[in-house]
Amino acid sequence: MAMAYGKPAVLGAALIAALPLWAQETVITAHGISTFGELQLPADFTHLPYVNPDAPKGGEISIWQPGGFDSMNPYSVKGRAAALSSAPYESILAGTADEIGAAYCFLCTTMEYPEDRSWVIFNLRPEVTFSDGTPMTAEDVLFTYQTFLEKGLTDFRTVLATQVEGVEVLDPHRIKFTFKPGVPHRDLPADMGGLPVMSKAHYEANNLDLEESSMTPALGTGPYMPGRVDVGKSVSWVRNPDYWGADLPMNKGRSNFDTIRIEYYADYDAAFEGFKAGSYTFRNEASSVKWATGYDFPEVAAGHIVKADLPNGNKATGQAFLFNMRREKFQDPRVREAIGLMFNFEWSNATLFYGIYARITSVWENTWLAATGTPSSEETAILQPLVDEGLLPASILTDEAVMPPTSGERQLDRANLRRASALLDEAGWTVGSDGMRRNAAGQVLSVEMLNDSPSFDRIMNPYIENLKALGVDAKLTRVDNAQMESRTRPPSYDFDMVTGNARSNYISGAELKQFYGSETADISAFNVMGLKSPAVDKLVDVAMASASLEDLTVATQALDRVLRAERFWVPQFYKNSHTVAYYNMFEHPETLPPYALGELDFWWYNAEKAEALRAARVLR
């Protein structure tokens, strides 16, 4: 989930006043917390079920990233943070890759909370140390919380400020979060346990500022520390030999590589050539044409490089072309629907993608949470009041969930062109003698698509051509990574359309306010499209307040239905497998967990295989 932060600490008297209330409450003491139901792992579990607890430690794994970086601070919108720059920071609770809605004690031994989850106490492990060997205490947790509250991303703190009443340090290894009455408490203990922890002493000694870009990272408790840094070109993370949590059951069989290295490349083709040359050793292939035609070089044929299609049970990423609905021309849903009709997924998949992708249709694609068909009676019970209030059209109760259009085998689908033309005519964008569409004020309907990935040009250019056939003044503008971040983040939001993600989680909570809430729409780094919908805001509240998985499922399906009807996106594509290639010196558990590939987490290095590759002069 996205992080968010609440109100400053309330100490001393607040604790004393609360003591009589504690005595009257049923307090649960546990090794973790589940949103709904029971935790799968018992308190005495010895290791995660999907890892190899005997995996050897050692070696290096290396991957690639596009563009460059100029900061080691992952929590600021200023600058571009290095890949994995959040790796040094751990949180009080940790999730697993095979269980949804579960959070287990990690920096804590146990947690205490009442049945209504109106507060939570974390009993911190006294053995936890930062990577410089200094102990972590509750004061560091409090300091980190307050720092994010004052200097964290605006949308994060906006949301949690409405939920957290106060924070109290009870003793050096106990800290209590108290939540405001009248707000849903279901997720808040786990949310607070998900906050990162940084060293107060290191932060202050180095005059760090969370809001600023900096090449000096904050100090965390994690297994990896910064290694060699070549600004904008490469960064390495090295395993801490004195890591405090090496023998923790949650960590057995994990963090196996001595070094994780990231190499930066200006474009996709250069990165692929770098992989073939051995400049880095693991590649999660995102290009369908590369996957279909690019892996015919000798190292693959000889078995020196493994090309594998591994199962992926993850929810789709919600990848889509996103409209900037802050712009007047996109505020009419007919305009957005017409532009969406001109993206031909079927032709793209057959011609460009070699048929390996499926269309994204839902914000919760590839899960049981996606809306289907017409609303169920349970969904209708949620939606009807919003219709009665005039926040939704009555058709939401009878129409099937909005699906992306289906196109023919030709790049320009004539039927969809006619439908799009009719929609724009209705919206007042009519065709002039020059073939361009203008409104009553004589303004041309223009659409600029931003792109910072050269490999994506081949997908966007046919879309641009189709829009031009519709009479839209469409163009593709190539920008670098820094420009892309600057133009798509607050406060500028200087774009028409951009490839991004319609975000979601399996267990929907407060993060939905950051993704889709009206309150944060003009300050959020996640609500890129600027969606402001009173109906969506109320559905988010319903999802946050759901007391059972069944209730949450219905609420999420209703929300998905309404989000799709907003047409703030032109959904793209996903694949339900990991297409990976790697030098034949890495190994992984035979059965991977459903929600993680885990190549940097629980894969490991086989030294004998690596030596054989060196002997064959495959590795540098």
Residue, then its C-alpha position, 0 to 999 in steps of 0.5 A: m500500500a502507499m504510505a501515509y502518516g498521522k498526527p504528532a505524539v501525545l505523551g504522558a497524561a494521555l497514557i495515564a488517562a487511558l489506563p482505566l479504559w484498557a482494563q475494561e477492554t478485551v485486548i488481543t496480544a498476537h504475533g500479527i494481524s489479519t484484515f479478515g479471518e485468521l493468520q496462516l502462520p502460527a506464532d512459532f513458524t520456523h520459515l516462510p512456506y515458499v522459501n528454501p531455508d537452506a539457500p546459500k548466501g553469496g554472489e551477485i544478481s544484477i538487473w537494469q533500469p531505464g534513464g538515470f537517478d540523482s537522489m538516494n531519497p525515495y520519499s521525495v517528489k524532488g529528483r529521481a531516486a535510485a532503484l531499490s532506494s527504499a531497500p534499507y528500511e524495514s517496517i514493524l510488520a511485514g507481509t508475505a507473498d502467499e497471503i493477502g491481508a496478513a501482517y506479521c510482527f517483524l521489528c516487534t515480538t508481539m502487538e496488542y490491540p482491542e477488538d475494535r482496533s481503535w489503538v495498537i501497541f507494538n512491542l519492539r524487539p530489543e535486538v534490532t539495530f540500524s546498519d551502523g550497529t546502533p540500537m533501534t528504539a521506540e523514539d526512532v519509530l516516533f521520530t520517523y512518524q513525525t518526520f513523515l507527518e511534517k515532510g512526507l508526500t502531501d497526499f499521504r499525510t492528508v489521509l492519515a491526519t484524519q485517522v490518527e489521534g496520537v502516538e505515545v512512547l510507552d518505554p524504549h521498546r513499546i509504542k502506541f498508536t491511537f486512532k480517531p473515533g468515527v473513522p474505520h479502524r479495520d486497517l489502521p494497526a497494519d497501516m501503522g505497522g507498515l511505516p518505515v523506520m529510520s534512525k533519528a540520530h543519523y538523520e539529525a547528524n547529517n542534516l537530512d530533509l525528507e522533502e529534498s533530493s539527497m545523495t545521502p540516504a537515511l539509515g535503516t535496519g534492513p539487510y542491505m546497505p548502499g554500496r558503490v554508487d555511480v550517479g545516474k549510471s549504476v548503484s549497488w546494494v550490499r548485504n550487511p554481514d552484521y544484519w540483526g535479523a539474519d536468523l529471524p524465521m521471517n528472514k530464513g532463506r531470504s536476502n541471499f545475494d551479497t550484492i544487488r546491482i542495478e545498471y541504467y540504460a538510456d533505452y530498451d534496445a541498449a539494455f537488451e544488448g547489455f544483457k546479451a553482453g553480460s553487463y547484467t544478469f537477470r532480465n524481466e522481459a517486458s517487450s513481447v517482440k524481444w521475447a518472441t524474436g530476440y532470444d535466438f543468440p548463442e548463449v540461450a541455445a547453449g543453455h548459458i542463459v535460461k529463458a523461462d515463463l514462470p507463473n504469475g498470480n498477481k493482480a494486473t498493474g492497471q496499466a493504461f493511457l490516463f487522461n488528465m481530466r483537469r483539462e477542460k477538453f477531457q471533462d466530457p466523458r464522451v470525448r474520453e470514450a471516443i479517444g478510447l475507441m481508437f486504440n486497437f488492442e486486438w490488432s496490436n496484440a496480433t501484430l506487435f505483441y505476438g499474441i502474448y497479452a490479454r486486455i485489461t478490463s478492470v481496475w482489479e483485473n485478474t482477481w475476484l474483485a472485478a465487476t462483471g455483468t450487471p450489478s448483483s443485488e448486493e451491489t445494487a444495495i450500495l449503488q442505489p442510494l448514490v443514484d437516489e442522491g443524483l451522484l450516479p445515473a440510473s443506468i449504472l444499475t442496469d448496464e453491464a460493467v464498462m468493457p474496453p471496445t473490441s476492434g477488428e484485425r485492421q489497424l483502423d477499425r471502421a465501426n469504432l471510428r464511426r462510433a467515436s465520430a458520433l460521440l465527438d459530434e454529440a460533444g460539440w467537436t465537429v469536423g471542419s473543412d480541413g478535417m480537424r475537429r473544433n468546438a464552438a469556440g474554434q479550438v482544435l481538439s488536440v491530444e499530446m501523448l507523453n512518452d519516455s520509453p522509446s520501445f513504446d513508440r511502436i505501440m503509441n504511433p498507430y494509436i496516434e494515426n488512428l486519432k488523426a483519422l478521427g480528426v484529432d490533432a494527436k501527437l507523440t512527445r518524447v521526453d526524458n525520465a526527469q521531464m516525465e516525472s516533472r510533468t506528471r507530478p504535482p503541482s504541474y500535471d502538465f500533460d494530456m495523456v500518459t501511460g500510467n497505472a490505475r492502482s489498487n490493492y487486494i484489501s482496499g483501504a485508505e490508500l484509495k483516497q490517494f489513488y482516487g479521492s477528490e480531496t487529494a486529486d490535485i496534490s496526489a502523485f497517484n491520482v494522476m488523472g485528477l479524478k474527482s467524483p463524489a460517488v467514488d468518494k462515498l464508495v471508498d468510504v464503504a470499502m474502508a468500512s467493510a467488516s468482512l471479506e464478503d462485504l469488501t468484495v461487494a464494495t470493491q466490485a461496486l467501486d470498480r464498476v463506477l471507476r470504469a464508468e468514469r472512463f478516465w483511462v484507456p486500458q492497455f494490457y497485461k500477461n499472467s506470467h513472468t517472462v524472465a531470462y537470466y544467466n544460468m547461475f540463479e536458482h529458485p524454490e520449485t513452487l513460487p508463491p502466487y504474489a511474487l517472483g522474488e528474484l531479489d528476495f528468495w532466489w539464490y546464487n549457485a557458485e558452481k554454475a557461476e564458475a562454469l559460466r566464467a570458465a566458458r567465458v560467458l560472464r565477464 
